Amino acid sequence: MQLSDWLGFTAAALTTASFIPQVWLTLRTRDVSGISIGMYAAFATGVFLWLIYGIAEGSWPLIAANAITLSLASCVLLLRLRYVHIPRE
């Protein structure tokens, strides 16, 4: 494996792992008040496109990182949609 692959995997691991605390906190507390649907929808779409790009290029660091990140970001987005608090009149 080349140095650039190691750098890619390390960067991917760090940026992907950064989503784990958000997913864990959201699952534990079900508090989604500070989560933007628009931001997570745009982010998940962008990560999906990076995943497709990684597949097209055959870049395993891109494929691995974006597959996991897409799963985590989608989880947060789905939790946000599920636990949305509708104000009562």
PyMOL Python script that loads the backbone (N, CA, C, O; Angstrom):
from pymol import cmd

cmd.read_pdbstr("""\
ATOM      1  N   MET A   1       0.850  -1.181   0.000  1.00  0.00           N
ATOM      2  CA  MET A   1       0.000   0.000   0.000  1.00  0.00           C
ATOM      3  C   MET A   1       0.895   1.242   0.000  1.00  0.00           C
ATOM      4  O   MET A   1       1.913   1.287   0.690  1.00  0.00           O
ATOM      5  N   GLN A   2       0.505   2.231  -0.771  1.00  0.00           N
ATOM      6  CA  GLN A   2       1.293   3.459  -0.876  1.00  0.00           C
ATOM      7  C   GLN A   2       1.013   4.389   0.297  1.00  0.00           C
ATOM      8  O   GLN A   2       0.003   4.267   0.991  1.00  0.00           O
ATOM      9  N   LEU A   3       1.942   5.323   0.496  1.00  0.00           N
ATOM     10  CA  LEU A   3       1.777   6.312   1.564  1.00  0.00           C
ATOM     11  C   LEU A   3       0.482   7.098   1.389  1.00  0.00           C
ATOM     12  O   LEU A   3      -0.197   7.390   2.373  1.00  0.00           O
ATOM     13  N   SER A   4       0.131   7.442   0.160  1.00  0.00           N
ATOM     14  CA  SER A   4      -1.094   8.212  -0.073  1.00  0.00           C
ATOM     15  C   SER A   4      -2.331   7.418   0.349  1.00  0.00           C
ATOM     16  O   SER A   4      -3.308   8.003   0.814  1.00  0.00           O
ATOM     17  N   ASP A   5      -2.300   6.099   0.193  1.00  0.00           N
ATOM     18  CA  ASP A   5      -3.423   5.272   0.653  1.00  0.00           C
ATOM     19  C   ASP A   5      -3.528   5.283   2.176  1.00  0.00           C
ATOM     20  O   ASP A   5      -4.623   5.369   2.732  1.00  0.00           O
ATOM     21  N   TRP A   6      -2.373   5.194   2.848  1.00  0.00           N
ATOM     22  CA  TRP A   6      -2.372   5.258   4.313  1.00  0.00           C
ATOM     23  C   TRP A   6      -2.897   6.602   4.804  1.00  0.00           C
ATOM     24  O   TRP A   6      -3.665   6.664   5.764  1.00  0.00           O
ATOM     25  N   LEU A   7      -2.483   7.665   4.146  1.00  0.00           N
ATOM     26  CA  LEU A   7      -2.983   8.998   4.512  1.00  0.00           C
ATOM     27  C   LEU A   7      -4.486   9.079   4.289  1.00  0.00           C
ATOM     28  O   LEU A   7      -5.217   9.625   5.115  1.00  0.00           O
ATOM     29  N   GLY A   8      -4.938   8.535   3.175  1.00  0.00           N
ATOM     30  CA  GLY A   8      -6.370   8.540   2.878  1.00  0.00           C
ATOM     31  C   GLY A   8      -7.177   7.764   3.896  1.00  0.00           C
ATOM     32  O   GLY A   8      -8.217   8.232   4.360  1.00  0.00           O
ATOM     33  N   PHE A   9      -6.703   6.576   4.246  1.00  0.00           N
ATOM     34  CA  PHE A   9      -7.409   5.776   5.245  1.00  0.00           C
ATOM     35  C   PHE A   9      -7.404   6.439   6.617  1.00  0.00           C
ATOM     36  O   PHE A   9      -8.404   6.390   7.333  1.00  0.00           O
ATOM     37  N   THR A  10      -6.288   7.057   6.988  1.00  0.00           N
ATOM     38  CA  THR A  10      -6.212   7.740   8.284  1.00  0.00           C
ATOM     39  C   THR A  10      -7.160   8.935   8.327  1.00  0.00           C
ATOM     40  O   THR A  10      -7.887   9.116   9.303  1.00  0.00           O
ATOM     41  N   ALA A  11      -7.155   9.747   7.277  1.00  0.00           N
ATOM     42  CA  ALA A  11      -8.071  10.892   7.200  1.00  0.00           C
ATOM     43  C   ALA A  11      -9.516  10.406   7.219  1.00  0.00           C
ATOM     44  O   ALA A  11     -10.361  10.985   7.902  1.00  0.00           O
ATOM     45  N   ALA A  12      -9.793   9.360   6.481  1.00  0.00           N
ATOM     46  CA  ALA A  12     -11.142   8.804   6.425  1.00  0.00           C
ATOM     47  C   ALA A  12     -11.586   8.304   7.796  1.00  0.00           C
ATOM     48  O   ALA A  12     -12.718   8.548   8.215  1.00  0.00           O
ATOM     49  N   ALA A  13     -10.703   7.610   8.486  1.00  0.00           N
ATOM     50  CA  ALA A  13     -11.040   7.082   9.811  1.00  0.00           C
ATOM     51  C   ALA A  13     -11.362   8.206  10.788  1.00  0.00           C
ATOM     52  O   ALA A  13     -12.328   8.116  11.546  1.00  0.00           O
ATOM     53  N   LEU A  14     -10.563   9.253  10.773  1.00  0.00           N
ATOM     54  CA  LEU A  14     -10.781  10.364  11.704  1.00  0.00           C
ATOM     55  C   LEU A  14     -12.061  11.135  11.396  1.00  0.00           C
ATOM     56  O   LEU A  14     -12.843  11.430  12.301  1.00  0.00           O
ATOM     57  N   THR A  15     -12.276  11.460  10.131  1.00  0.00           N
ATOM     58  CA  THR A  15     -13.474  12.239   9.792  1.00  0.00           C
ATOM     59  C   THR A  15     -14.742  11.400   9.933  1.00  0.00           C
ATOM     60  O   THR A  15     -15.787  11.922  10.322  1.00  0.00           O
ATOM     61  N   THR A  16     -14.662  10.126   9.625  1.00  0.00           N
ATOM     62  CA  THR A  16     -15.818   9.252   9.775  1.00  0.00           C
ATOM     63  C   THR A  16     -16.148   9.038  11.247  1.00  0.00           C
ATOM     64  O   THR A  16     -17.312   9.092  11.642  1.00  0.00           O
ATOM     65  N   ALA A  17     -15.132   8.798  12.049  1.00  0.00           N
ATOM     66  CA  ALA A  17     -15.339   8.572  13.482  1.00  0.00           C
ATOM     67  C   ALA A  17     -15.925   9.796  14.175  1.00  0.00           C
ATOM     68  O   ALA A  17     -16.551   9.671  15.228  1.00  0.00           O
ATOM     69  N   SER A  18     -15.729  10.959  13.602  1.00  0.00           N
ATOM     70  CA  SER A  18     -16.259  12.172  14.226  1.00  0.00           C
ATOM     71  C   SER A  18     -17.786  12.177  14.270  1.00  0.00           C
ATOM     72  O   SER A  18     -18.365  12.933  15.050  1.00  0.00           O
ATOM     73  N   PHE A  19     -18.451  11.362  13.460  1.00  0.00           N
ATOM     74  CA  PHE A  19     -19.916  11.291  13.475  1.00  0.00           C
ATOM     75  C   PHE A  19     -20.449  10.372  14.561  1.00  0.00           C
ATOM     76  O   PHE A  19     -21.620  10.468  14.927  1.00  0.00           O
ATOM     77  N   ILE A  20     -19.623   9.493  15.075  1.00  0.00           N
ATOM     78  CA  ILE A  20     -20.092   8.517  16.058  1.00  0.00           C
ATOM     79  C   ILE A  20     -20.656   9.178  17.320  1.00  0.00           C
ATOM     80  O   ILE A  20     -21.714   8.754  17.784  1.00  0.00           O
ATOM     81  N   PRO A  21     -20.004  10.193  17.898  1.00  0.00           N
ATOM     82  CA  PRO A  21     -20.596  10.827  19.092  1.00  0.00           C
ATOM     83  C   PRO A  21     -21.977  11.439  18.827  1.00  0.00           C
ATOM     84  O   PRO A  21     -22.849  11.381  19.694  1.00  0.00           O
ATOM     85  N   GLN A  22     -22.185  12.016  17.654  1.00  0.00           N
ATOM     86  CA  GLN A  22     -23.494  12.603  17.334  1.00  0.00           C
ATOM     87  C   GLN A  22     -24.560  11.520  17.233  1.00  0.00           C
ATOM     88  O   GLN A  22     -25.663  11.680  17.758  1.00  0.00           O
ATOM     89  N   VAL A  23     -24.235  10.426  16.565  1.00  0.00           N
ATOM     90  CA  VAL A  23     -25.192   9.324  16.442  1.00  0.00           C
ATOM     91  C   VAL A  23     -25.507   8.750  17.820  1.00  0.00           C
ATOM     92  O   VAL A  23     -26.672   8.534  18.154  1.00  0.00           O
ATOM     93  N   TRP A  24     -24.479   8.504  18.611  1.00  0.00           N
ATOM     94  CA  TRP A  24     -24.673   7.938  19.950  1.00  0.00           C
ATOM     95  C   TRP A  24     -25.521   8.856  20.826  1.00  0.00           C
ATOM     96  O   TRP A  24     -26.452   8.394  21.485  1.00  0.00           O
ATOM     97  N   LEU A  25     -25.208  10.148  20.840  1.00  0.00           N
ATOM     98  CA  LEU A  25     -25.964  11.104  21.647  1.00  0.00           C
ATOM     99  C   LEU A  25     -27.417  11.170  21.201  1.00  0.00           C
ATOM    100  O   LEU A  25     -28.323  11.209  22.033  1.00  0.00           O
ATOM    101  N   THR A  26     -27.640  11.183  19.902  1.00  0.00           N
ATOM    102  CA  THR A  26     -28.998  11.274  19.378  1.00  0.00           C
ATOM    103  C   THR A  26     -29.786  10.006  19.696  1.00  0.00           C
ATOM    104  O   THR A  26     -30.962  10.082  20.053  1.00  0.00           O
ATOM    105  N   LEU A  27     -29.155   8.853  19.572  1.00  0.00           N
ATOM    106  CA  LEU A  27     -29.837   7.607  19.927  1.00  0.00           C
ATOM    107  C   LEU A  27     -30.165   7.560  21.422  1.00  0.00           C
ATOM    108  O   LEU A  27     -31.239   7.108  21.820  1.00  0.00           O
ATOM    109  N   ARG A  28     -29.241   8.026  22.225  1.00  0.00           N
ATOM    110  CA  ARG A  28     -29.406   7.954  23.677  1.00  0.00           C
ATOM    111  C   ARG A  28     -30.452   8.935  24.196  1.00  0.00           C
ATOM    112  O   ARG A  28     -31.285   8.574  25.028  1.00  0.00           O
ATOM    113  N   THR A  29     -30.412  10.175  23.708  1.00  0.00           N
ATOM    114  CA  THR A  29     -31.284  11.222  24.256  1.00  0.00           C
ATOM    115  C   THR A  29     -32.546  11.464  23.436  1.00  0.00           C
ATOM    116  O   THR A  29     -33.543  11.973  23.948  1.00  0.00           O
ATOM    117  N   ARG A  30     -32.494  11.098  22.169  1.00  0.00           N
ATOM    118  CA  ARG A  30     -33.579  11.375  21.226  1.00  0.00           C
ATOM    119  C   ARG A  30     -33.844  12.869  21.087  1.00  0.00           C
ATOM    120  O   ARG A  30     -34.919  13.280  20.652  1.00  0.00           O
ATOM    121  N   ASP A  31     -32.868  13.666  21.455  1.00  0.00           N
ATOM    122  CA  ASP A  31     -32.967  15.120  21.305  1.00  0.00           C
ATOM    123  C   ASP A  31     -32.423  15.503  19.933  1.00  0.00           C
ATOM    124  O   ASP A  31     -31.223  15.407  19.675  1.00  0.00           O
ATOM    125  N   VAL A  32     -33.311  15.931  19.074  1.00  0.00           N
ATOM    126  CA  VAL A  32     -32.929  16.290  17.708  1.00  0.00           C
ATOM    127  C   VAL A  32     -33.144  17.779  17.437  1.00  0.00           C
ATOM    128  O   VAL A  32     -33.116  18.221  16.289  1.00  0.00           O
ATOM    129  N   SER A  33     -33.355  18.535  18.493  1.00  0.00           N
ATOM    130  CA  SER A  33     -33.699  19.950  18.328  1.00  0.00           C
ATOM    131  C   SER A  33     -32.596  20.764  17.667  1.00  0.00           C
ATOM    132  O   SER A  33     -32.885  21.766  17.012  1.00  0.00           O
ATOM    133  N   GLY A  34     -31.362  20.365  17.819  1.00  0.00           N
ATOM    134  CA  GLY A  34     -30.268  21.128  17.231  1.00  0.00           C
ATOM    135  C   GLY A  34     -29.761  20.588  15.905  1.00  0.00           C
ATOM    136  O   GLY A  34     -28.725  21.031  15.410  1.00  0.00           O
ATOM    137  N   ILE A  35     -30.476  19.642  15.330  1.00  0.00           N
ATOM    138  CA  ILE A  35     -30.024  19.011  14.083  1.00  0.00           C
ATOM    139  C   ILE A  35     -30.805  19.573  12.905  1.00  0.00           C
ATOM    140  O   ILE A  35     -32.035  19.545  12.895  1.00  0.00           O
ATOM    141  N   SER A  36     -30.099  20.071  11.935  1.00  0.00           N
ATOM    142  CA  SER A  36     -30.703  20.660  10.744  1.00  0.00           C
ATOM    143  C   SER A  36     -30.987  19.590   9.695  1.00  0.00           C
ATOM    144  O   SER A  36     -30.074  18.901   9.238  1.00  0.00           O
ATOM    145  N   ILE A  37     -32.252  19.455   9.318  1.00  0.00           N
ATOM    146  CA  ILE A  37     -32.626  18.505   8.274  1.00  0.00           C
ATOM    147  C   ILE A  37     -31.946  18.877   6.956  1.00  0.00           C
ATOM    148  O   ILE A  37     -31.425  18.009   6.257  1.00  0.00           O
ATOM    149  N   GLY A  38     -31.951  20.151   6.624  1.00  0.00           N
ATOM    150  CA  GLY A  38     -31.355  20.606   5.366  1.00  0.00           C
ATOM    151  C   GLY A  38     -29.873  20.313   5.289  1.00  0.00           C
ATOM    152  O   GLY A  38     -29.377  19.854   4.260  1.00  0.00           O
ATOM    153  N   MET A  39     -29.168  20.575   6.371  1.00  0.00           N
ATOM    154  CA  MET A  39     -27.724  20.337   6.383  1.00  0.00           C
ATOM    155  C   MET A  39     -27.418  18.857   6.241  1.00  0.00           C
ATOM    156  O   MET A  39     -26.567  18.480   5.435  1.00  0.00           O
ATOM    157  N   TYR A  40     -28.102  18.003   7.017  1.00  0.00           N
ATOM    158  CA  TYR A  40     -27.827  16.579   6.943  1.00  0.00           C
ATOM    159  C   TYR A  40     -28.276  15.984   5.620  1.00  0.00           C
ATOM    160  O   TYR A  40     -27.628  15.063   5.121  1.00  0.00           O
ATOM    161  N   ALA A  41     -29.367  16.479   5.030  1.00  0.00           N
ATOM    162  CA  ALA A  41     -29.803  15.995   3.717  1.00  0.00           C
ATOM    163  C   ALA A  41     -28.770  16.353   2.650  1.00  0.00           C
ATOM    164  O   ALA A  41     -28.410  15.517   1.820  1.00  0.00           O
ATOM    165  N   ALA A  42     -28.297  17.594   2.676  1.00  0.00           N
ATOM    166  CA  ALA A  42     -27.277  18.017   1.701  1.00  0.00           C
ATOM    167  C   ALA A  42     -25.974  17.258   1.925  1.00  0.00           C
ATOM    168  O   ALA A  42     -25.328  16.833   0.967  1.00  0.00           O
ATOM    169  N   PHE A  43     -25.588  17.086   3.176  1.00  0.00           N
ATOM    170  CA  PHE A  43     -24.355  16.373   3.491  1.00  0.00           C
ATOM    171  C   PHE A  43     -24.430  14.919   3.039  1.00  0.00           C
ATOM    172  O   PHE A  43     -23.501  14.414   2.410  1.00  0.00           O
ATOM    173  N   ALA A  44     -25.541  14.243   3.359  1.00  0.00           N
ATOM    174  CA  ALA A  44     -25.697  12.841   2.967  1.00  0.00           C
ATOM    175  C   ALA A  44     -25.691  12.694   1.444  1.00  0.00           C
ATOM    176  O   ALA A  44     -25.129  11.733   0.917  1.00  0.00           O
ATOM    177  N   THR A  45     -26.305  13.630   0.742  1.00  0.00           N
ATOM    178  CA  THR A  45     -26.289  13.598  -0.724  1.00  0.00           C
ATOM    179  C   THR A  45     -24.865  13.764  -1.238  1.00  0.00           C
ATOM    180  O   THR A  45     -24.444  13.035  -2.137  1.00  0.00           O
ATOM    181  N   GLY A  46     -24.127  14.703  -0.685  1.00  0.00           N
ATOM    182  CA  GLY A  46     -22.736  14.905  -1.082  1.00  0.00           C
ATOM    183  C   GLY A  46     -21.872  13.691  -0.806  1.00  0.00           C
ATOM    184  O   GLY A  46     -21.044  13.320  -1.638  1.00  0.00           O
ATOM    185  N   VAL A  47     -22.051  13.068   0.348  1.00  0.00           N
ATOM    186  CA  VAL A  47     -21.286  11.874   0.698  1.00  0.00           C
ATOM    187  C   VAL A  47     -21.650  10.723  -0.244  1.00  0.00           C
ATOM    188  O   VAL A  47     -20.781   9.946  -0.639  1.00  0.00           O
ATOM    189  N   PHE A  48     -22.924  10.614  -0.600  1.00  0.00           N
ATOM    190  CA  PHE A  48     -23.343   9.590  -1.557  1.00  0.00           C
ATOM    191  C   PHE A  48     -22.640   9.786  -2.897  1.00  0.00           C
ATOM    192  O   PHE A  48     -22.180   8.824  -3.512  1.00  0.00           O
ATOM    193  N   LEU A  49     -22.561  11.036  -3.343  1.00  0.00           N
ATOM    194  CA  LEU A  49     -21.877  11.319  -4.605  1.00  0.00           C
ATOM    195  C   LEU A  49     -20.384  11.028  -4.509  1.00  0.00           C
ATOM    196  O   LEU A  49     -19.794  10.535  -5.471  1.00  0.00           O
ATOM    197  N   TRP A  50     -19.755  11.325  -3.360  1.00  0.00           N
ATOM    198  CA  TRP A  50     -18.347  10.961  -3.148  1.00  0.00           C
ATOM    199  C   TRP A  50     -18.172   9.445  -3.183  1.00  0.00           C
ATOM    200  O   TRP A  50     -17.174   8.943  -3.701  1.00  0.00           O
ATOM    201  N   LEU A  51     -19.134   8.725  -2.635  1.00  0.00           N
ATOM    202  CA  LEU A  51     -19.079   7.264  -2.660  1.00  0.00           C
ATOM    203  C   LEU A  51     -19.125   6.753  -4.101  1.00  0.00           C
ATOM    204  O   LEU A  51     -18.347   5.876  -4.477  1.00  0.00           O
ATOM    205  N   ILE A  52     -20.023   7.293  -4.893  1.00  0.00           N
ATOM    206  CA  ILE A  52     -20.118   6.907  -6.304  1.00  0.00           C
ATOM    207  C   ILE A  52     -18.816   7.241  -7.027  1.00  0.00           C
ATOM    208  O   ILE A  52     -18.332   6.450  -7.837  1.00  0.00           O
ATOM    209  N   TYR A  53     -18.253   8.405  -6.738  1.00  0.00           N
ATOM    210  CA  TYR A  53     -16.972   8.799  -7.332  1.00  0.00           C
ATOM    211  C   TYR A  53     -15.864   7.817  -6.928  1.00  0.00           C
ATOM    212  O   TYR A  53     -15.069   7.392  -7.767  1.00  0.00           O
ATOM    213  N   GLY A  54     -15.819   7.465  -5.646  1.00  0.00           N
ATOM    214  CA  GLY A  54     -14.818   6.520  -5.166  1.00  0.00           C
ATOM    215  C   GLY A  54     -14.937   5.170  -5.848  1.00  0.00           C
ATOM    216  O   GLY A  54     -13.929   4.544  -6.176  1.00  0.00           O
ATOM    217  N   ILE A  55     -16.176   4.717  -6.063  1.00  0.00           N
ATOM    218  CA  ILE A  55     -16.397   3.454  -6.764  1.00  0.00           C
ATOM    219  C   ILE A  55     -15.906   3.571  -8.207  1.00  0.00           C
ATOM    220  O   ILE A  55     -15.226   2.676  -8.708  1.00  0.00           O
ATOM    221  N   ALA A  56     -16.249   4.669  -8.870  1.00  0.00           N
ATOM    222  CA  ALA A  56     -15.827   4.873 -10.258  1.00  0.00           C
ATOM    223  C   ALA A  56     -14.307   4.916 -10.385  1.00  0.00           C
ATOM    224  O   ALA A  56     -13.750   4.435 -11.371  1.00  0.00           O
ATOM    225  N   GLU A  57     -13.639   5.492  -9.388  1.00  0.00           N
ATOM    226  CA  GLU A  57     -12.179   5.607  -9.412  1.00  0.00           C
ATOM    227  C   GLU A  57     -11.475   4.379  -8.832  1.00  0.00           C
ATOM    228  O   GLU A  57     -10.263   4.225  -8.977  1.00  0.00           O
ATOM    229  N   GLY A  58     -12.234   3.520  -8.184  1.00  0.00           N
ATOM    230  CA  GLY A  58     -11.628   2.349  -7.554  1.00  0.00           C
ATOM    231  C   GLY A  58     -10.767   2.702  -6.358  1.00  0.00           C
ATOM    232  O   GLY A  58      -9.792   2.009  -6.067  1.00  0.00           O
ATOM    233  N   SER A  59     -11.120   3.779  -5.660  1.00  0.00           N
ATOM    234  CA  SER A  59     -10.350   4.257  -4.522  1.00  0.00           C
ATOM    235  C   SER A  59     -10.951   3.728  -3.218  1.00  0.00           C
ATOM    236  O   SER A  59     -11.979   4.216  -2.749  1.00  0.00           O
ATOM    237  N   TRP A  60     -10.288   2.719  -2.644  1.00  0.00           N
ATOM    238  CA  TRP A  60     -10.808   2.110  -1.423  1.00  0.00           C
ATOM    239  C   TRP A  60     -10.893   3.063  -0.237  1.00  0.00           C
ATOM    240  O   TRP A  60     -11.840   2.951   0.541  1.00  0.00           O
ATOM    241  N   PRO A  61      -9.959   3.994  -0.053  1.00  0.00           N
ATOM    242  CA  PRO A  61     -10.148   4.950   1.048  1.00  0.00           C
ATOM    243  C   PRO A  61     -11.436   5.768   0.876  1.00  0.00           C
ATOM    244  O   PRO A  61     -12.158   5.994   1.847  1.00  0.00           O
ATOM    245  N   LEU A  62     -11.721   6.207  -0.341  1.00  0.00           N
ATOM    246  CA  LEU A  62     -12.957   6.960  -0.582  1.00  0.00           C
ATOM    247  C   LEU A  62     -14.190   6.082  -0.403  1.00  0.00           C
ATOM    248  O   LEU A  62     -15.182   6.509   0.189  1.00  0.00           O
ATOM    249  N   ILE A  63     -14.126   4.872  -0.908  1.00  0.00           N
ATOM    250  CA  ILE A  63     -15.272   3.972  -0.806  1.00  0.00           C
ATOM    251  C   ILE A  63     -15.573   3.651   0.656  1.00  0.00           C
ATOM    252  O   ILE A  63     -16.714   3.784   1.100  1.00  0.00           O
ATOM    253  N   ALA A  64     -14.567   3.234   1.393  1.00  0.00           N
ATOM    254  CA  ALA A  64     -14.772   2.841   2.794  1.00  0.00           C
ATOM    255  C   ALA A  64     -15.266   4.012   3.640  1.00  0.00           C
ATOM    256  O   ALA A  64     -16.245   3.889   4.376  1.00  0.00           O
ATOM    257  N   ALA A  65     -14.582   5.140   3.526  1.00  0.00           N
ATOM    258  CA  ALA A  65     -14.942   6.301   4.348  1.00  0.00           C
ATOM    259  C   ALA A  65     -16.344   6.785   4.043  1.00  0.00           C
ATOM    260  O   ALA A  65     -17.124   7.056   4.955  1.00  0.00           O
ATOM    261  N   ASN A  66     -16.664   6.892   2.773  1.00  0.00           N
ATOM    262  CA  ASN A  66     -17.962   7.451   2.415  1.00  0.00           C
ATOM    263  C   ASN A  66     -19.108   6.476   2.631  1.00  0.00           C
ATOM    264  O   ASN A  66     -20.231   6.909   2.888  1.00  0.00           O
ATOM    265  N   ALA A  67     -18.863   5.182   2.536  1.00  0.00           N
ATOM    266  CA  ALA A  67     -19.907   4.208   2.848  1.00  0.00           C
ATOM    267  C   ALA A  67     -20.272   4.279   4.328  1.00  0.00           C
ATOM    268  O   ALA A  67     -21.451   4.277   4.684  1.00  0.00           O
ATOM    269  N   ILE A  68     -19.257   4.342   5.185  1.00  0.00           N
ATOM    270  CA  ILE A  68     -19.516   4.416   6.627  1.00  0.00           C
ATOM    271  C   ILE A  68     -20.107   5.770   7.005  1.00  0.00           C
ATOM    272  O   ILE A  68     -21.067   5.837   7.772  1.00  0.00           O
ATOM    273  N   THR A  69     -19.538   6.846   6.469  1.00  0.00           N
ATOM    274  CA  THR A  69     -20.043   8.183   6.782  1.00  0.00           C
ATOM    275  C   THR A  69     -21.482   8.337   6.311  1.00  0.00           C
ATOM    276  O   THR A  69     -22.301   8.932   7.012  1.00  0.00           O
ATOM    277  N   LEU A  70     -21.799   7.811   5.135  1.00  0.00           N
ATOM    278  CA  LEU A  70     -23.177   7.876   4.639  1.00  0.00           C
ATOM    279  C   LEU A  70     -24.121   7.141   5.580  1.00  0.00           C
ATOM    280  O   LEU A  70     -25.227   7.614   5.840  1.00  0.00           O
ATOM    281  N   SER A  71     -23.699   5.997   6.089  1.00  0.00           N
ATOM    282  CA  SER A  71     -24.529   5.259   7.042  1.00  0.00           C
ATOM    283  C   SER A  71     -24.773   6.065   8.310  1.00  0.00           C
ATOM    284  O   SER A  71     -25.903   6.143   8.792  1.00  0.00           O
ATOM    285  N   LEU A  72     -23.721   6.663   8.848  1.00  0.00           N
ATOM    286  CA  LEU A  72     -23.859   7.440  10.086  1.00  0.00           C
ATOM    287  C   LEU A  72     -24.686   8.709   9.871  1.00  0.00           C
ATOM    288  O   LEU A  72     -25.564   9.019  10.675  1.00  0.00           O
ATOM    289  N   ALA A  73     -24.411   9.439   8.797  1.00  0.00           N
ATOM    290  CA  ALA A  73     -25.162  10.669   8.524  1.00  0.00           C
ATOM    291  C   ALA A  73     -26.626  10.354   8.236  1.00  0.00           C
ATOM    292  O   ALA A  73     -27.514  11.096   8.654  1.00  0.00           O
ATOM    293  N   SER A  74     -26.880   9.263   7.528  1.00  0.00           N
ATOM    294  CA  SER A  74     -28.262   8.869   7.247  1.00  0.00           C
ATOM    295  C   SER A  74     -28.985   8.487   8.527  1.00  0.00           C
ATOM    296  O   SER A  74     -30.174   8.768   8.684  1.00  0.00           O
ATOM    297  N   CYS A  75     -28.266   7.848   9.440  1.00  0.00           N
ATOM    298  CA  CYS A  75     -28.851   7.497  10.733  1.00  0.00           C
ATOM    299  C   CYS A  75     -29.292   8.747  11.478  1.00  0.00           C
ATOM    300  O   CYS A  75     -30.409   8.801  11.992  1.00  0.00           O
ATOM    301  N   VAL A  76     -28.431   9.747  11.540  1.00  0.00           N
ATOM    302  CA  VAL A  76     -28.790  11.002  12.213  1.00  0.00           C
ATOM    303  C   VAL A  76     -29.979  11.660  11.511  1.00  0.00           C
ATOM    304  O   VAL A  76     -30.902  12.138  12.170  1.00  0.00           O
ATOM    305  N   LEU A  77     -29.958  11.685  10.187  1.00  0.00           N
ATOM    306  CA  LEU A  77     -31.054  12.293   9.426  1.00  0.00           C
ATOM    307  C   LEU A  77     -32.368  11.555   9.686  1.00  0.00           C
ATOM    308  O   LEU A  77     -33.401  12.191   9.895  1.00  0.00           O
ATOM    309  N   LEU A  78     -32.340  10.240   9.675  1.00  0.00           N
ATOM    310  CA  LEU A  78     -33.563   9.471   9.937  1.00  0.00           C
ATOM    311  C   LEU A  78     -34.054   9.667  11.366  1.00  0.00           C
ATOM    312  O   LEU A  78     -35.259   9.755  11.600  1.00  0.00           O
ATOM    313  N   LEU A  79     -33.136   9.737  12.318  1.00  0.00           N
ATOM    314  CA  LEU A  79     -33.537  10.016  13.703  1.00  0.00           C
ATOM    315  C   LEU A  79     -34.159  11.397  13.814  1.00  0.00           C
ATOM    316  O   LEU A  79     -35.134  11.594  14.540  1.00  0.00           O
ATOM    317  N   ARG A  80     -33.586  12.354  13.087  1.00  0.00           N
ATOM    318  CA  ARG A  80     -34.137  13.722  13.103  1.00  0.00           C
ATOM    319  C   ARG A  80     -35.563  13.722  12.562  1.00  0.00           C
ATOM    320  O   ARG A  80     -36.447  14.378  13.112  1.00  0.00           O
ATOM    321  N   LEU A  81     -35.775  12.984  11.487  1.00  0.00           N
ATOM    322  CA  LEU A  81     -37.119  12.915  10.901  1.00  0.00           C
ATOM    323  C   LEU A  81     -38.080  12.148  11.810  1.00  0.00           C
ATOM    324  O   LEU A  81     -39.261  12.486  11.889  1.00  0.00           O
ATOM    325  N   ARG A  82     -37.591  11.136  12.484  1.00  0.00           N
ATOM    326  CA  ARG A  82     -38.443  10.328  13.358  1.00  0.00           C
ATOM    327  C   ARG A  82     -38.828  11.048  14.638  1.00  0.00           C
ATOM    328  O   ARG A  82     -39.977  10.973  15.074  1.00  0.00           O
ATOM    329  N   TYR A  83     -37.884  11.737  15.234  1.00  0.00           N
ATOM    330  CA  TYR A  83     -38.122  12.358  16.535  1.00  0.00           C
ATOM    331  C   TYR A  83     -38.430  13.845  16.450  1.00  0.00           C
ATOM    332  O   TYR A  83     -38.257  14.561  17.437  1.00  0.00           O
ATOM    333  N   VAL A  84     -38.874  14.320  15.314  1.00  0.00           N
ATOM    334  CA  VAL A  84     -39.217  15.733  15.176  1.00  0.00           C
ATOM    335  C   VAL A  84     -40.346  16.050  16.156  1.00  0.00           C
ATOM    336  O   VAL A  84     -41.323  15.311  16.272  1.00  0.00           O
ATOM    337  N   HIS A  85     -40.185  17.135  16.834  1.00  0.00           N
ATOM    338  CA  HIS A  85     -41.180  17.550  17.814  1.00  0.00           C
ATOM    339  C   HIS A  85     -42.128  18.554  17.182  1.00  0.00           C
ATOM    340  O   HIS A  85     -41.737  19.658  16.801  1.00  0.00           O
ATOM    341  N   ILE A  86     -43.380  18.141  17.082  1.00  0.00           N
ATOM    342  CA  ILE A  86     -44.385  19.021  16.500  1.00  0.00           C
ATOM    343  C   ILE A  86     -45.064  19.762  17.658  1.00  0.00           C
ATOM    344  O   ILE A  86     -45.605  19.137  18.570  1.00  0.00           O
ATOM    345  N   PRO A  87     -45.031  21.102  17.611  1.00  0.00           N
ATOM    346  CA  PRO A  87     -45.644  21.874  18.693  1.00  0.00           C
ATOM    347  C   PRO A  87     -47.155  21.612  18.763  1.00  0.00           C
ATOM    348  O   PRO A  87     -47.831  21.521  17.738  1.00  0.00           O
ATOM    349  N   ARG A  88     -47.653  21.497  19.956  1.00  0.00           N
ATOM    350  CA  ARG A  88     -49.106  21.304  20.152  1.00  0.00           C
ATOM    351  C   ARG A  88     -49.774  22.652  20.282  1.00  0.00           C
ATOM    352  O   ARG A  88     -49.219  23.591  20.851  1.00  0.00           O
ATOM    353  N   GLU A  89     -50.968  22.729  19.746  1.00  0.00           N
ATOM    354  CA  GLU A  89     -51.704  24.016  19.811  1.00  0.00           C
ATOM    355  C   GLU A  89     -52.534  24.095  21.041  1.00  0.00           C
ATOM    356  O   GLU A  89     -53.215  25.096  21.263  1.00  0.00           O
TER     357      GLU A  89
END
""", "prot")
cmd.dss("prot")
cmd.show_as("cartoon", "prot")
cmd.util.cbc("prot")
cmd.orient("prot")
